[in-house]
Amino acid sequence: MTALRGKERDRRPGDILSEVRALAADGVLEVTLLGQNVNAYGQEFGADSRSAGAPLGADSRSADAPLGADLGRGAFAKLLRACGDVEGLERVRFTSPHPRDFTSDVIAAMAETPNVCPQLHMPLQSGSDDVLRRMRRSYRSSRFLSILDEVRESIPDAAITTDIIVGFPGETDADFEDTLEVVRRAEFTSAFTFQYSPRPGTPAAELDGQLPKKVVQERYMRLVALQEEISWAGNRAQEGRELEVLVSSGEGRKDGATRRLSGRARDGRLVHFAPGGPGSGGPGSDGAVPRPGDVVTVRVDYGAPHHLVSDGGVLTHRRTRAGDAHEAGARTGPAPTTLGLPVFGKPAAPPPDTGGCGAPATSAAGVR
């Protein structure tokens, strides 16, 4: 990936926290911290502590103060904890970590910061150590499973998801069986599974041992069947539990036909629920149907392989500013919050340099 995207760069934590605070002030309840490898965050900073102790708001470096003087050491765990201090922010997620850089301080931050969701997406790619070597991935299956054990020891209800590639060049039957065994032991909540296909310009496309499509397809179907069985068992274990759900729009394709609403539990599971019931409306809700952005509590009646269903009605319903904004079809604040995301396309041409006093930018002697 780095061969295609270039060197990773770290944004200043003060800038990130400023955006998170602005979003929360705007009524946003949930944010996701996104990076190619979030656990490598802070390596660029090193021990750069200049201005770290200055008053907040002086500049982007002084705004880093909540993370302490040594920004590079445990920077991502510190950033998670700092998000926990943002008023009004109820849910924090992140993606994606890398097994190579995943550390105990991040697990502790997840467990000890109330608004960090009990959800972890940890890409496995393959359960075969030989395949991982050919992929040039620096961890092994034992290291991967030890991370999951540590996470579950600190966060017993954590929902762990993953990515898996089937049919990487040179993958043998024994390699694939290793992957199935790791999947059984890991008990992922769900998995994003992919069939390997060569992409021009990538090192893997030049490797020997490219597998026939038929072999890759057969292995893929076996993996999907195993993971679906595991996911279904995990979701059936949720039956009878009361879950907090952040209502969303567009999550349930059949919501219109089933007259249900949909949203995400704190661990990221998709929940379809029937409105109404003893908690419908809730304090200050005037008996209204929950809106996208509102928060409800429901009891799970049925766990399907890819979602949960609650048809017993809403137990509690809390109206939120996010729900107000969705209902009004407008933002809660006067202006949108600008995020530090890259822009695409040809940059706008800079305005002509008038020389500050109206003089042209060039003269007979050339460019000034």
N, C-alpha and C positions, 0 to 999 in steps of 0.2 A: 504493500500500500504506500509506504514512504517513497518507493521508487517512482510512483505515479503522482503523488501529491506534494512531494517536497518535504522539507524539514518542518517538524511541528513547532509552533510558536505559542507562547503563553501570554494571555491577556492579563493585565494587572488585576489583582483581586479587588482592589478598590473600585475599579470600573465595573466589574461584574456585580459587586454588591450594590453599587449605586443603581444599576439597572433593575436588580431584584427589588430593591426598596421602592423604586418608582412604579414597578409593575404592581406590587402589593398595595401601594397607595392608590393605584388605579382600580383596585377591586379584584385583582388577579389572586386566586387562591392557591394555584399550583404552578411550579416552574420545574423545568428539566435542565440540568447542567449538562451540556453536550460537548464532547471532545472525541478526537480519534482514539486517544488513550488517556482517560481522565486521571488515572493514577500516576502518570508521568508529569502531571501538572506541577509547575514550580521549579523544574530543573533549570530553567533559564534564569531564575532569580538568584540561585545560589544563596549566599549569605548577604545579599544586597539589602541592607536595612536603612539606607539613607532616607531620612524624613519619616521613617516608620513610626516614630513616637510623636510626630507633630500633630497639632489639632486636626481633626477630620475636616475634609472639605478644602484644605489648602491647595492640594493638587492631587493627581491620581496616585502618587506615591504615598502621600500622607493619609489618604483614604484607605491604605492597606493596613493601617494600624491594628484593626481587630485581629489580624492574623499573627501579630507579634513581630519581634525584630528579625528573626531568621525566617524569611518568607519561603525559602526553598525547602526547608525541612518539614515534611508532613503537610505541605501546602494544601493538598486537596482535602484532607481530614479537617484542617482548620477552616477551610472555606465552607464545608458542610456545617460545621458548628456555628459559624458566623451567620449562615442562612437561618439557623434556628433562632437567632435573636431578632429577625425581621418581623416587625409588628404586622399582623394580619395575614402572614404567609402560613398556610395550613399544610401544604404538601410540597416536598422537595424530592425529586427523582434525579438520577444521573445515568448517563450511558456514553460510551461503553468503557468498562475497565479492561485491564489486560492481566492475565494470571501472572505474568512475569513481574509486574510492579505492584501487585495487590498486597497491601500491608495491614497489619493488625490495627493500626491507628485509625484506618478508614472503617473497619468493622466496629470499633469502639465508638466512633463518631456516629455511625448509623444507629447503633443500639441506644446511645445516650442522648440523641437529639430528637425530641418528640415529633417534629414535623418532617423528619427524613423518613420516607416510606419504607416499609419492610419488604423491599423488592430489590433484586439484584440480577442484572443481565450479565452473565459471564461466558464469553464465547469459548467453546471447547474446540470446535473445528474437527477434531478427530480424537478418538480414544486410543489410537495406536501410537506408541512412542516413535516407531519407525516412520510413520507418516508425518508426525509432527516435526521430525528432523528434516524430512524432505520439504516440508512447508517452511522450513527455517524459523519455526516457532521455538522459543528458548525454554519453554516449560515442558513437563511430562505429565502423564495422566495422574501419577501419585500426588504430585504437587497440586494439580487441579482439584482433586478430591479432598485433599487436606484443607484447602481454602473453604470448600463447601462445609466441611465438618466444623470449622471454626466459626463460620457465619451462623450456622444453625445452633451452635452452642450458645452464642450470644443473642441470637434473634430466632427463637424456635419456630415462629410462624412465618419466616421469610419465604417469599415466593421467588424461586430461582429459575431463570430462563436462560437459553443458550442459542448458539448458532452451530450447525454441524454441516460439513461438506462430505458427500459420499462420492467415491469414485475418483479420488485424487490419483494422479499418475503413479503407478507402481503399487497401488493398494491391493493386497492379497486377501484371500478369504479369511485368513487368520487376523489380518489387520482389521477387517470389518467386524469380525467377532469381538475383537478388543473394544471397538467403539460401542457395540451393543452392550457389552458388559459394563462399561463406564456409565452408559445411559441408565442401565438398571440400578446401579449403585447411587447415581446422582439424584434420581427421582425428580427430574426437572418438572416444574409446573407446566411449561410448554417449551417448544423448541422451534426455531426457524431452520428448516432443513432444506438443503440445496443439492442439486446434482452438479458435479464438477463438469465444466465445459471449457475447452481451451480458449483463451483470449489472446489475440495477436499482440505481441509486444511484451507479454509477461514471461518471466522465467519459467513458470510451470508449463507453458505451451511448448517449450523446447525439451522437456524431460522425456526420457524413454518410459515405456510402460503405459501409454495412453490406453484406457480401457474401452471395450466395445460398449456402445450405448445400451444394448440389451442387459449387460452385466450391471451397469450403473443403475438402470431403472429397477431391476429386480432387488438390488440392495436398498435402494431408496424406499421402495414400497415396504420392505421388511422393517426398516428403521421407523417409518411413519406409523406403521401398525403398532410397534412396540411403544413409541412415545404417546400415541393416542390412548393406549391402555393405561399407561402411567398417569397421564393427564386426567383421564376420566376418574381413576381411583382417587387422585388428589382432590378433585372437585366434589366427588361424592362425600369425601370427608368433611366438606364445608357445610353439608346439609344440617340444618338446625341451628347454625350459628347466626348471630346478629352482626351485620356488617354495616359500616359507614360507607355510603356511596356518594360520590360527587357526580351529579347528574350532568350528562353531556348530550350533544345532538349529533346525529349521524352515525352513532355506534351500532344501532340495531336496525338491520335492513328490513326486518319484519315487524317493527314496532307498530306501524300503522294497522297491519292486519291483526296483530295480537292485542292491540290496545295497551301495550306496555311502554314503559320508558326504559332508558338504559343509562349506564354510567360505569365508573370504575371504582372498585374497592381500593382501600389504601395499599394493598399488595399488588395492585394492577389488574386483578381479575375483572373480566367483563361481567356485569350483572344486568340482567333484564328483569324489571319488576313492574308489578301492577300498581298504578296510583290508587289513591283512596285508602281506606282503612283507618284504624284508631288514631294514627298520628298525622293523617292527611291535613295539610295546612299548617299545623304546628303553631307555636306562639307567634303572634304577629303576622301570620300568613293569610288570615281571612278565609281559611278553608280552600285556598287556591291549589291547583295542581302544581306539583314541583316543576320548576323551570330549569333548563340547562344553566349550570352555575350554582344551583341550590344544593344543599347537602341533606341527605335522608338516611335513616336507619331502616334496614329491612331484615327479615329473617329468611334464610335460604331454604327453599323447599326442595330444590332438585339441582344436582350437579351434572352437567353435560360435559363432554370432552373439552369443549372450547369456551364454555360460559356457565354462569350460574343463573337460576331462575327463582324469583320470589313472587308468588301469586297471592300471598296472604295480606297484602296491603302494606302501606307505609307505617312504621312504628313511630318515627319522629321525622319532622320536616323543619329544616332551618332555612329561612330565606336569607339570601346574601346579596351583597352589592353586585357580584358577578351575575346573579340571576336578574337583578334589576336592570343591568345593562343589556342583557340579552333580550329581556321583555321590551325594553324601550327601543332596541335596535340601534343603540348609540353607546359610545364610550362613557364611562363614569367621569373621566377627567376632561380637561379642556383641550388636550392635545395628545396624540399618540406617543407612547414611550419608544424612543429610538434605541434599538438594540445594536450591539457591536457585531453585526453580521456582515460578511462580504457582499459586495454588489457585483453584478455581472454586466457585461456589455462594454462598449466603448465609453471611456470617461468623457464627461463634458469638457469642452474646450475652455481653458482658463481665460478670464477677461484680459483684454490687452493692457499691458503695462504702460501707464501714462507718465511714469517717471515721478509721480508724486506732485508735481507742480504743473501738470498739463503738458510737459515736454514729451516728445515722442520717445519710444524705447530705444531707438537707434539714432545714430548720427553719422556724419560723413566718416568718422573714424571707426565705425562698426558698432557692434553691440556694446552697450555700456556695462 
